[in-house]
Amino acid sequence: AETVRAPLPRDSVPAIAPLTPLPGLSATPPLSDAGSPSTTPTSSSTATTAPSPTTTGTDQAAAIQYDDPDMAALPAPEDNAMPLPVVAPTPMTHSLDPAQAAFEAARIAEQIVGGSFDTASGAAIVAAAAAGAAIEAARIRAFSGESSVETSPMPAEGTSNDPVVTVRMQRERVLRALAGEVAANATTQANAEHQQQLAANAAVGGTEARTRAPSQPGYPHGPTTPGDTGEEGYEEGLDPVQIAAAAIQRLRARASTDFAELRGHYQRHDLAVLVLAFVIIVVAGRVHRSLVTPPNVKFAVRGLQFAHTQSWLAPEDLPTPPPRIIRDPGGQPPKRGEAYHVAFTSSIDPNARIEVLIDKKPAWSNIVTGLELDRRTRYGELYTLDDSSIRSIVDQDWLRTAYRYAHAVEKGDEPRVDRAIEYATIDREQLYVVTLFGSAAQLARMEEVIAPTLRVPTRSGLPLVPQTRSFGQRTYPNQVARAFDSTVMVVVADLVDGRLRARGGGSGVIVGADGSILTNYHVIHDKDGRLHDVFVIGRFSTLDRAPQLQCAGRPSRSKLQRELDLALIKCDLDLDGRTWQPATGGIWATLPEVKTADVKMGQRVWVLGYPDAGGGGLTLSEGAVEGWTGQDGTSGNDFLKTDASITHGNSGGPVIDDSGRLVGIAAASRTRVSASGNVVEMSQIGLVRPLPTASDLLAIAAAGWRPREGHTDVELQPSAVEAPAEGVRIATRILDAANEAPIRDALVMVLRPGVNSGSIDVNRLDDQVLSWGRSNTGGEVQLKQPVPVPGTYTVMVVAHGYEPLIGEGALKLDAKTPPAFDPWGQIKLLAR
């Protein structure tokens, strides 16, 4: 395009390819000075003298002379050769029009470039071709004496309603306009050139000066003056590139305008067609949907209402599935009770179904965790939670839970993983649960119809998620955040008519890397003092979200201190009821312990725990130490008083300082043991059990233990140890590491060979202890059984209020060991 706008210098103008002969020009010989046809040969290899028609063959042979030596060496033609035909010159056609010639050349060039003359390169080629043809035609007219003939107007094109014809006519109109512009310029310049040539010839004199004949296909360019070539004269005369450059600008402007109008015309038509097509598609879609979508019907039972399509079969009663964690000792199937539990199966796909459960209001107000326990009870380890959120439908909060589960459709079938979406809510009397089962696409269609139509008779007034302070803002020290993973939820449940029902819950804190958890005793028993059938542990997941249930255990296998309202529990079952080891549950993070002497009045503390009402994630409340109090509210050091919020659900949770150290255990109520041995709740007030109070349970957690049925005692002492016949008598002294004061009632035990720190089980001391003894008031201890020689043994020392001490390989005896001696001199323990 830039080349067209600024024509190149004459010495760099590219040569223009010869054009296709126009009609009426292919047989026209070159013109002489006078305008008559010339007889000059077209090649140097042809004869210089043309024979006349009356010359014989021999005379012709003698008369022919060749400039080419090779041609001259050839033998003369035979006498009987056929005479060459003489072609009479075709008279000059005076009707040749530069505009018509330019149009034909432009049309042919436009076809060659593929109809893309609206581009810069295409326009240049088309315009150059038109200019060349117009120049040739104009010269012919000028040198033939027809320069006064005006360029005939181009014929106007007609009109058509056919889009294809219309486009073709528009392109021809542009080409005709170009041809007219080029022809006018070429005619003017050709006439001027002819006049200049005539003047030059007159100045030279005579007829020896030859005017330059227009170039025609098959004819050479005649020299304008002696020594000039046709090509040089052509360059000095009319320049088709300059003519084309001027015409291109008009061509581009006109083509852009015309085609813009044409495009706008068709765009208006296309828009109308698109709008009409869109309307047709929408109408057809609605008609198709009304034909293939069955109408909705209304479900209304016990106050629950929702709409569903008619493609579902009649509801069928569902039996209550037996719990996986624990089963009825008598093997009886769960009783139906008063619950309404039915399932709708799709008539199109049997894998799609709707389950409806309407039951009385649960005893435990933590609805979120209670429903999670029901799903875990049904699917066990074959269940995983995908999403849980709250949706408000007509001012009623519904808990929406999306999950996946694995199951076998029929016995012996290959297990498959399916999806489900559960909607649940509660009012003052009943629990409503609607669960949708199917593929992702089926669930989307079912949820679109059912969810917006869910209705219950009354609003609950009970939040499904507690209104807790957001943890989005960092309002607590970083060390406090480390305690999140050490805080657990403790859910307790009982078997009722063969069905596992959640009864309550609280919190706990991990105090042992083996999964030992310290909590309140009142968390794992009911109001009558009866231990619950099972507890389930929920681990921290994310802030403000319900914990993930991970494992289970039995309170009857835990270490209990009723008088102190403390309990040490540990999981030994997975959610399918199989034996479970805490090591498979990942890391059980513990917290560093604070010294009693470090607790000061006014010190800031933090209470962590899980809410009892509604459900949800971990809560955190801030307070300060306000002093000490006794068991019955009198003076004493049994409890720490604080102004931090401690409510139901926080019981058993950790109380920590700003450094993340464990200060004590939160207790939402004060309890006491009655004369009959039952634990009675005295008052509901937030207190903190100091950590030294739980030193015996902490010692068990540090030593190691495995839950065993009936082994709930905290006191550590072997009862039936077989004494070896011979051995060394061991004696030593137990002192306080801080002041070297003697420690009374410290238990010193020498473990059997092969028992190390990782395999100690305080519930099996009779099997693991080889010799033991307790210290007196002076801290002196004499082991009751001799220790066999030789041997290397692990020694364990525990005392109330002190950290346990385990020395692996601490006692080594050989043949040189005296019969009685003190291997260590003294043993020092660290106070809690």
Steps between C-alpha positions, in 0.01 A plus 500: 500500500787740576651421160178601331470823698861603419601381148850359469770682300506427132815292521337271759152460351438127452421376155133439432414162358361505147124499490278253326422620145176688484240414237580663168866562586663158466518513117573870464855569371705791629430838352745700293561872525203568279276273693501215245590144591873435513672205334800498728588141614449412863823302551862538402509136392241555223579617146585864462311527170154364455431342156228641286203288408614463137852373567572138412650246732852521349495876509380484853789278600747730334346809646480380858782618722545411868675693767545184708807302379336172594197581291718614211685166496180307442429381140272709291138393481404270220343637191187301549453627854157625578476876475453679831153640544480871507280635778348829421532749784189536709359844486528698821194482719405855586244403763763395759404674827766555774232478769371168366855367466580611855182334633573168326860502627388589853235226496753237389755616759230500770424136421871416514540648849194310618259790537708665774549839336374670816841422654808714433682237293188400306412860422854568375492207258153579367573871458834437330340260253223750424750783456716298260203404283368857496841638396530256212150574376548876537827489306340305219232763475748783522740365236213400272367851498200431727619701797200723478263213564366523854499204733164333482312478827494162671164323483305517822421180678149397585354400833427160651354357819733202493778554764759323283410704193494817709852438629627431146336818369650703781847373414451570128381850584823564688704357213315716244561807711869415514511439124337837432746685722802324349378538139446874539851553635655271238320673209608844614861398544508303170373800303757723663775251425391475135508875457847517652617223267368677192675817605824311552476336157441833334807640671721212383363519149404237246339175553807324641394577852261233600230540756473233761232254415281371773606163628281213401536132574727347238642832381818680609506854629606739225772751590394859544834634385805337351671297765200490736337176597135453553540419870694818572250706313223334692658598828544859380137517391192388683559333839227242579616474862435869560163472333424191710611674821258784444219261414563274800415773746164556333446125466567436870281787614215398274535130575502566876190717478307265273589185686431664837151580377464146372620349828266721698215385280576135564575556870152642545358193332724267707388662826137449411567136413688442827224654710238291323708183544549573871127546551430173321757313711361638829143416407599153381697439821207595719265282299744208519548546873127505562464179300784300662484635859235332711285723721583547868308351790498606864632296794355582842557276804529602867538864411776453243411618150683507169430449129637226276426371150260217421788283376552359852345176617290475814702536824623185672584459869870473580636291786738675736856392414696344788786714634851411394695624803326280757221246466225376722641232734196282439528532123152650471434721196423866566139580578315746286353699785300810417722620217357541149761372255407437134670500160379604154661316208514649152302319230766607249821409685488273808828650626327835555288523813371731771505410869285678756560473875275666758586428862451658837730778605842365608603524863829664403475851362810467280308414184795528262714242678201280579416467130866437421499217753190352333673496163814351651291239677343400170804509270796478738836543330329492157383859538666833424363850544526735200323815613280631779318832501187676620222597256206717590172389339199718583670628818580147618862388533580168336831320536612394151758221504658349188688173544615183326471143616603156379257208495399188312155512342447128547689245701799382301502804269810707450498803733426835343527862612183711488410854597235642727370838613326528836268779618425503873332733747332490838206668665373486856379143472651311207807445287452507120752345261460475120784323318545485122701217342626476141759620254614861489260583215209325670569675829502837326158434343348366822638782711365758255146370553501390865721746690304822432174334609614367841267609780456414870212602727689723744833673520748347739654808654808281550808586292666220310836675526596690817550872484868503587759768458661487161860387490558700183670774705816407686399582857707231670873419523657257257583260784129470579431376147727202565244369747231462232629160385524382861133576574248227418124451517367212711159372383321244718222271378283211619330206335125561510280232341799382301573846365800709603378842616717796595437605860741783557853614469784710625862576430836350581871564470767264369754426775683201353664427168329160516159671462418541871235768555423679827141613558237538771344192647150648480539517119495120462219411742131588509309687768445176692871428517487224238786491252394546140537207262752663269689821440609630159793739453482789254825659387552865408454575128467874437384800698124547538427157352388180666779256592552179305406183689797265494490220756304360795541328834312388809486699825502170690858448378624844608692623803259679730533731801142561609587707806704742286258496203781390270537221246774373272360349181650346188357371171528129427229466229463642153163617372426151367545351848833335422810512718684825444844624597548874565824492303293457182317826572795728432677726747347556843649836592545572871546831681777605737392520864516810716639487853257577778731766634486682166123563520442857622198708590373704206688285251324468164375154407317351201224236512461273196216260430211395279148636541218292632216682323455498124838364402788653317867554549744571775425792732750716683428726796734733682515572872721562799588303813295633792621273778455156656207319656432173677287201408187628674559866430707545812859609510743260338699426189266253332390738221622809321244775459486694173265742327541319166180356354467127580173336393371152423720356231813666639522247785822302471660748262844650555569829678830648382707814553637739239798270443275206411582309820233283661373659823206272577174341388178700457195387698157645429364365831616399846422139600534281807469130578195405705494245781373237255798560271313697235632827363263788569516834321499775760507821298558628149788742512811529288809379686843363411654183642872569556726265312673353811161361604520260204859392568406132546320489167782689334746246641300216344495683168876550518570140600274345238179298513248311295128512578368184666147427611454563872847647555387848603712542815767765500723365776808329362620200694567140403291250692641157416866497402684171515826538691816348348682242710832684493624846413627834624310706756459859379450801729518876433360839601244726320543879533345820365725645230428858608578482875620140548213435737406132535197386300254268667307218327710511187468175305823349365465213251757286320348368178559160351759453225359596160259762640610845389351847520290450188331179615403592858135438584396605849197272471733200480750577775475149640629368170769763443644578848781284637554680834343803667481703821365827652694768683439586865480842659875534474495424130671165550382204295587130515386284206300198612634249249862423413616582150663212308868525400626564237268732307415849375165642608275803449405688818183711546432736792165676553378723783192714554561859391822417316590421145562126447854387436577210266860390462543254216796271579561695824576186704788273396599199711779249450683230696705759689193683632471464881189327639359830630592851393371839379569533125419874483551644848187712459228569243369855454155581357368824351185643654214604271 
